[in-house]
Amino acid sequence: MNPGKSGLIGVWDPFVRWGHWALAAAFLIAYVLEDEILVVHVWLGYLAGALVVARLGWGLVGPRHARFSDFVYPPRMVFAYLRDLLLFRARRYLGHSPAGGAMAVALWLGVLAAVGSGLAAYGAAGKGPLTGAFAAAPAASFVQTGTDGDEGRKKRKSPAAKFWEEVHEVLASVTLALVVVHIGGVGWASLAHRENLPRAMWTGWKRAPEEGEDGGKGG
């Protein structure tokens, strides 16, 4: 798309923008809720996983700046960009920068890993689509809590459920750490490039390339 009179150019299509914010909301709300409202936590996990899978597909067939071919760079270019960004001399990219593309991929993988381990934990507890995969595993047991009757029994998780729950918590925490780094990096890049990147991801519009700037791979 050619720049308009305002000097802006459309970069992020609606699917990229809405998917980005929906994924961020789904992951963060699910992380905060944890076991407080388990059913909501689980369904937000399903949503987050579906959004990532859809975004990966869009990375193959979507418009130019949504495609992997536009923002996946070799590691040497990622580190070179980070070095230059710290020194406020990094080249501006119209789409994702090399570091931005690497972080996007890392976040998607982190969410998928967290969702996958959460499904395993849920399945080991006898719930969800992976229940059958844990049919032969030791079942949960009950322990007496000191009172009479069924109310005095407390369910103890199976070894498999405890293992996958711990893995899920670790992976979710690692992904949250990536989110924090991502937010910091976006803030730094916004200062370095004199551009409000969160607003660009909301509206889809960015400042048109100036002389000497790169619009991305191949242009």
N, C-alpha and C positions, 0 to 999 in steps of 0.2 A: 504494500500500500504506500502511495506517495504521501509525503508530509502535507498536512493541511496548512491553512493560513496561520494557525497558531504555532506552527513548528513542531507539532506532535505527530507521532506515527503509531498506528495500531500494532501491537506486538503480541499480547497475550489474548488468545481466544477465550470465549466464555467457559468452555469446559476446563481449561487449565486454571482459570481464575476461581471459578466456583468450586472445582475439585480441591484446589489448594486450601481454601478457607474452610471447606467442609471437613477435610481430612484433619486440619489443625484442631478444629473444634471437637471432632469425634475423639481424637487421641487424648487431648488434654482433659476433656470432661470424663472420659473413661478412666484416666489415670487418677483423677481426684476422687472419683466415686469408689474405686476399687471394689471392696466387698460390701459397701454400705447399701447399695441397691444393685445386687448382682445381676438381675435380669437386664437392667439398663446398661450396665458395664459390658455384658456379653453382646448385646445387640449393637452397641457402639463399636465394639471390636469387629463384629461382622461388617458393619458399614465401613470402617477404616480399611479393612482388608479388601473389600470390594472396590473401594475408591482407588487403592494402589494398583490393583490388577487392571482396572479400567484405564488408569493413567499410563501404565506400561504399554497397553495396547495402543493408546493414543500416541505414544512415543514412536510408534512404527508407522501410523497412518495419518496422524494429525497434520496441521499446517506447519510451515517451516520451523518456527521457533519452538514448537512443541516436540519436535522430533529429536531422538537421541543423536542423530547425525549432526545436529546443530550445537549441542552443548556437552557432549562427552569428549573430553580431551585426554591425551596421555598424561601420566603423573608428572612428568617434567614440566609441562605447561601449567599444570595446577600449582605446583610449588613456585614456579617463576612468577605466576600471577600473584600469589600470596605475598611473596617477597616484595614485589612492586607495590602491592596494595598497602602494605605496612609503611612504605616510604611515600605514599600518596602520589605515585607516578604510574599506577597501573593503567593499561589501556581500557577504555570503556567498551563494553559489548552491548549490542542492542538486545540480544536475548540473554540467556544465562551466561555468566562468565565461566571460565574454567573451574574456579573454586565453587561457584554457585551450582554448576552442573554436578560436580562431584558430591557436594553436600546433598543435593536433591536425591541422587541415587542412594547415598548412605542412609538418608531418612526413610526412603521407600523400603529398603532392605531391613532397616530396623523395625519399622512398623509390621512388615510381613513376618519377621522373626518373632515379634511380641505376640502377634495374632496367632501364629502357628503354635507357639508354646502355650498360649491361653486355651486354644482349642484342645490341645493335648491334656492340659490340667482339667478342663471341663469334662473331657471324655473319660479320664481316669476316675473322675468322681461319679461316673454313670450318667452323664448328661451330654447333650449336644451330638453333632454328627459323627464324632469319633468314638462314641461309646463302644461300638463293636470291636474296635481295635484293642480295647483293654478288657475284653470279656474274660480272657484267661488269667488276668492279673489278680493278685490277692485283693479281696474285697475290703471295704471299710469295716471296721469293727466298732463295738460300743464299749464304753467303760462306765463303771458306776461312779456317780458323783456324790454319793452319801445320803441320798434321799430314796424313799421307796417309790415303786411304780415306774412306769415308762418315763415320767418326767425326770426321774433321777438318773437317766442314762444319757450320756453324751456321745455323739458320733465322733469317732476318731478316723482321720483320713487314711487312706491306703498309702503305702510307700510310694507307689507310682504317682498318685495325686500330689503328695507332698513334694516329690522331686520336681514335677513339671510346674507346680505352683512357684517354687523357688526360682526355677529357670525363667519363668514368665516375669517374675518381679525384677530379676536382674536385667533381662533384655528390655523391659519397659523403662527401667531407670537409665540404662545406657542410651536408649532412644530419646528420653527426655533431655539428657545431657547434650545430645546432638542438636536438639531443638534450641537449647539455650545458646550453644555455639553459633547456630544458624542465625538467631536473632541478633547476636552481637556482630556477626559478620555482615549482615544486611545493613545494620546501623553504620558500621565503619565504611562500607562501600558507598552508602548514600552520601556520607560526608565527602569521601574521596572523589566521587563522580558528580557531586553537586546535583543529586537527583533523589527524589523521594521514592525509593524502590517499593516499600509497602503500598503506597498509593498507586503506583504503576501496576502492581499485581491486583489491586482492587478495580481499577478503571480499565486496564488493558493498554493504556497509552503511555508512551515514553517520549522523551525528547529525541527528535530526529538526529541521526549521526552528523557530527560536524566534520570539517575537514581534518583528516588524519585519524579519525575514529573508525572502528571496525563494526560493521553490522552483524558480525558473527562469521561462522565458517563460510567461506566462499563469497563474502561480500560485505 
